Amino acid sequence: MSNSALPSNLPATVGVLGGGRMGAGIAHAFLVNGANVLVVERDEQSAEAARERVESAAAKSIERGATDANLDEMVSRLSVTVDYDDFKDRQLVVEAVPEDWDLKVASLRGIEQRLAADAYLASNTSSLSVNGLARELKRPQNFLGLHFFNPVPASTLIEVVLGEQTSEALAHAARGWVEALGKTAVVVNDAPGFASSRLGVAIALEAMRMVEEGVASAEDIDNAMVLGYKHPTGPLRTTDIVGLDVRLGIAEYLASTLGERFAPPQILRDKVARGELGRKTGKGFFDWTT
């Protein structure tokens, strides 16, 4: 796909704040579908790493036959910088920084003050309150949650999280964006954990307790869900992919808002304390070094 084939319901200029695994995946999703994409990172080293992630994903999408675009043409529509001011001409910016409240608020405010009044702003938060974040902004009607799933290129789902002040126009536009990206939208009103994280974390925490209690091995528990309930990936392997530190943060937030049924089990706290964070460190509930 080339820029001339940009779907009519997709913004022509898109920004992404944060070029880690999720941010790079989000940038790639818009890039491969014809948008002009800007990624902003915190420093030059992080920016270079982000560029490499997005370009690698673009090359793989061509190898898979997911796009007929030329790699050079696709990469020509990608910019990676360290300057928030570059967001000024973006029609949509997606914030994809780590799941930390203060960092999210500071990041969203920094983006918003540089955007045009009619531009849209979204957060890729997987659990933090969209209404709470919106209250920190000057134009809450132009803000919502766009929760992409990891790994973004393989996932066919985006959770569209509507705040109390999200405009009807934005809600409608977001459904169009998801369709243009070739994915399916699950639309939810803001609530702790939304739909996906609330369900996914509940299952994962119970699976961890079963390992902790010696009910079964991590592999057997995952196989029970994959083979018995047709889940594509088991809850513990998914936790490893997401990151145990990320799961712990979400569980602590849900426990504070929804009650002790979401309290993180000790096995999760212990693994995070030991630096066993899952795939990104080589070990979590499974060994990722082989």
C-alpha positions in Angstrom: 0.0 0.0 0.0 1.3 3.5 -0.8 0.2 6.8 0.7 -2.0 7.4 -2.3 -4.0 4.4 -1.2 -4.5 5.7 2.3 -8.0 4.7 3.5 -10.4 7.6 3.7 -11.2 6.8 7.3 -7.6 6.8 8.5 -5.7 10.0 9.5 -3.0 11.0 7.0 -0.6 12.1 9.8 -0.3 10.1 12.9 2.1 10.5 15.9 3.1 8.0 18.5 4.8 8.9 21.8 7.1 6.1 22.8 8.8 3.6 20.5 9.1 0.6 22.7 7.5 -2.8 21.7 4.0 -1.4 21.9 4.7 2.0 20.5 6.7 0.6 17.6 3.9 -1.9 16.9 1.3 0.9 16.8 3.5 3.0 14.5 3.9 0.1 12.2 0.2 -0.5 12.1 -0.5 3.0 10.8 2.5 3.0 8.6 1.7 -0.2 6.7 -1.8 1.1 6.1 -0.6 4.3 4.4 -0.3 7.0 7.0 2.6 9.4 7.5 3.9 8.4 11.0 6.0 10.3 13.5 7.5 8.5 16.6 8.8 10.7 19.4 11.2 9.2 22.0 12.9 10.6 25.1 16.5 10.6 23.7 18.5 9.9 20.6 19.5 6.3 21.6 15.9 5.4 22.3 14.9 7.1 19.0 17.3 5.0 17.0 16.1 1.8 18.7 12.5 2.8 17.9 13.3 3.4 14.3 15.0 -0.1 14.0 11.9 -1.7 15.6 9.5 -0.1 13.2 11.6 -0.6 10.1 12.1 -4.3 11.1 8.4 -4.8 11.5 7.8 -3.1 8.1 10.2 -5.4 6.4 8.6 -8.5 8.0 5.1 -7.3 6.9 6.4 -7.2 3.3 7.9 -10.7 3.7 4.6 -12.0 5.0 2.7 -10.5 2.1 0.7 -8.3 4.4 1.4 -5.3 2.2 2.5 -4.7 -1.4 4.3 -1.5 -0.5 7.9 -0.9 -1.2 10.0 -0.8 1.9 11.8 2.4 0.9 8.5 4.0 0.2 7.1 2.9 3.6 10.2 4.1 5.5 10.0 7.4 3.7 6.8 8.0 5.6 8.4 7.4 9.0 10.0 10.1 11.1 11.6 9.5 14.5 12.6 12.5 16.7 13.0 13.6 20.3 11.0 16.8 20.0 7.4 17.1 21.2 7.0 20.1 19.0 7.0 17.8 15.9 3.5 16.7 17.0 2.0 20.0 15.9 0.8 18.9 12.5 -0.5 15.5 13.5 -4.2 14.7 13.2 -4.0 11.9 15.7 -1.4 11.1 18.4 -1.3 7.9 20.4 0.5 8.0 23.7 2.3 4.7 24.4 4.6 5.3 27.4 4.8 2.9 30.4 1.8 2.3 32.6 2.6 4.9 35.2 -0.1 7.5 36.1 2.2 10.6 36.6 4.2 9.8 33.4 0.9 9.3 31.4 -0.5 12.6 32.6 2.7 14.6 31.9 3.0 13.0 28.5 -0.6 13.6 27.5 -0.4 17.2 28.6 2.8 17.8 26.7 1.3 16.4 23.5 -2.0 18.2 23.9 -0.5 21.7 24.2 1.2 21.2 20.8 -1.8 19.8 18.9 -4.2 21.8 16.8 -7.6 22.3 18.5 -9.3 19.8 16.2 -6.7 17.1 16.5 -7.3 13.9 18.4 -5.3 12.4 21.3 -5.4 8.7 22.5 -3.8 6.7 25.2 -2.7 3.1 24.8 -3.3 2.5 28.5 -4.4 -1.0 29.3 -6.0 -0.2 32.7 -5.7 3.4 33.9 -8.9 5.5 34.0 -9.6 7.3 30.8 -12.0 9.6 32.6 -9.2 10.4 35.1 -6.7 11.1 32.4 -9.3 13.2 30.5 -9.8 15.4 33.6 -6.1 16.4 33.3 -6.6 17.7 29.8 -8.0 20.9 28.3 -9.9 19.2 25.5 -11.3 15.9 27.0 -13.8 15.7 24.2 -10.9 15.0 21.8 -9.5 12.2 24.0 -10.1 8.4 24.4 -8.4 5.1 25.0 -7.0 3.0 22.1 -5.8 -0.1 23.7 -3.7 -2.1 21.2 -2.6 -5.7 22.1 0.8 -7.2 22.1 2.2 -8.2 19.6 0.4 -5.5 17.6 1.1 -6.9 14.1 -0.4 -10.3 15.0 -3.3 -9.1 17.1 -6.6 -8.4 15.4 -8.2 -6.5 18.3 -8.2 -2.9 19.5 -10.1 -1.9 22.6 -11.7 1.5 22.1 -12.3 3.1 25.5 -14.8 5.9 25.7 -14.6 8.5 28.4 -17.6 10.4 29.7 -16.6 13.5 27.7 -15.4 11.7 24.5 -17.3 13.3 21.6 -19.6 11.2 19.4 -17.5 12.3 16.4 -14.3 10.9 17.9 -16.0 7.7 19.0 -17.3 7.2 15.4 -13.9 8.1 13.9 -12.1 5.6 16.2 -14.2 2.8 14.9 -13.2 3.8 11.4 -9.5 3.8 12.3 -9.7 0.3 13.7 -11.5 -1.0 10.6 -8.9 0.8 8.4 -6.1 -1.0 10.3 -7.8 -4.3 9.5 -8.6 -5.0 13.1 -11.8 -5.5 15.2 -13.0 -2.9 17.7 -14.3 -3.8 21.1 -16.0 -0.6 22.4 -16.2 -0.1 26.2 -17.1 2.7 28.5 -14.3 3.6 30.9 -14.1 1.3 34.0 -11.2 -0.1 36.0 -9.4 -2.6 33.7 -11.8 -2.0 30.9 -13.0 -5.4 29.5 -9.9 -7.1 28.3 -7.4 -6.4 31.2 -10.1 -7.1 33.8 -10.8 -10.5 32.4 -7.3 -11.3 31.3 -5.7 -10.4 34.6 -8.4 -12.2 36.6 -7.6 -15.5 34.8 -3.8 -14.9 34.9 -3.8 -14.2 38.7 -5.8 -17.4 39.3 -3.3 -19.4 37.2 -0.4 -18.0 39.2 -2.1 -19.0 42.5 -2.5 -22.5 41.1 1.2 -22.7 40.4 1.9 -21.2 43.8 -0.3 -23.9 45.5 1.3 -26.7 43.5 -1.9 -27.6 41.6 -0.1 -28.0 38.3 2.8 -26.7 36.4 2.7 -23.5 34.4 2.8 -25.5 31.1 -0.1 -27.8 32.1 -2.2 -24.9 33.3 -1.6 -23.1 30.0 -2.4 -26.2 28.1 -5.7 -26.5 29.9 -6.8 -23.1 28.6 -5.3 -23.5 25.1 -6.6 -27.0 24.4 -9.7 -27.0 26.7 -11.0 -23.5 26.0 -9.3 -22.7 22.7 -7.4 -19.7 24.0 -4.6 -19.0 21.4 -2.1 -18.5 24.2 -2.3 -19.6 27.9 -2.6 -17.0 30.7 1.0 -17.5 32.0 2.7 -17.4 28.7 0.7 -14.3 27.9 1.9 -12.8 31.2 5.4 -13.5 30.1 4.9 -11.8 26.8 3.2 -8.8 28.4 5.8 -8.6 31.2 5.4 -9.6 34.8 6.1 -6.1 36.0 3.3 -4.8 33.8 0.9 -7.4 35.1 1.9 -6.6 38.7 1.2 -2.9 38.2 -2.2 -3.6 36.6 -3.1 -6.1 39.4 -2.2 -3.6 42.1 -4.3 -0.9 40.4 -7.3 -3.2 40.0 -7.0 -4.4 43.6 -7.1 -0.8 44.8 -10.2 0.0 42.7 -12.1 -3.3 42.6 -11.0 -5.1 45.7 -8.9 -7.9 47.0 -9.9 -10.4 44.4 -7.3 -8.8 42.2 -4.6 -8.8 44.9 -1.3 -10.0 43.3 -0.1 -13.4 44.6 3.3 -13.6 46.3 4.8 -15.7 43.4 4.3 -12.7 41.1 5.8 -10.2 43.5 8.8 -12.5 44.1 9.5 -13.0 40.4 9.4 -9.3 39.7 11.7 -8.7 42.7 14.2 -11.2 41.2 14.0 -9.5 37.8 12.1 -12.4 36.2 9.9 -10.2 34.0 9.1 -12.7 31.2 10.2 -12.8 27.6 12.1 -9.5 27.8 14.5 -10.8 30.5 14.6 -14.4 29.3 12.7 -15.8 32.2 9.2 -15.5 33.8 6.9 -18.4 34.3 8.7 -20.0 31.3 12.3 -20.0 30.0 12.7 -17.8 26.9 16.5 -18.3 26.5 16.2 -21.3 24.2 
